[in-house]
């Protein structure tokens, strides 16, 4: 009986661990992100990393929409937006600092949306 328990318990633990491992709460959102060019695209998309819970990201230059799929157990849409703002790009959820915006390449300096007071 002890041998059976010694085998069954590790198998159960392995099964429970394996079924819970890798589960995500996958969500897809779109965020309006201001920018102009392919360099903007590379910087915007490059600001979002898989290690932070981002599964996929694609910024469309014409529509200014960033489509991002992410693990909601690791990151929120507001945190994603802040990561984009942190590299100089205003978006519907976060605003880049003037210093970050001013540090963008001249072709990347988009017309900034007016700040609401």
SULNOR-V200649 format. One record per helix or strand of 3 or more residues. SS is the DSSP state (a for helix, b for strand). FROM is the first residue (numbers start at 0). LEN is the number of residues. If there is no record, write none. Layout:
SS:FROM:LEN ; SS:FROM:LEN
//
This chain:
a:1:19 ; b:25:8 ; a:37:9 ; a:49:3 ; b:53:7 ; b:64:7 ; a:76:9 ; a:97:5 ; a:105:3
//
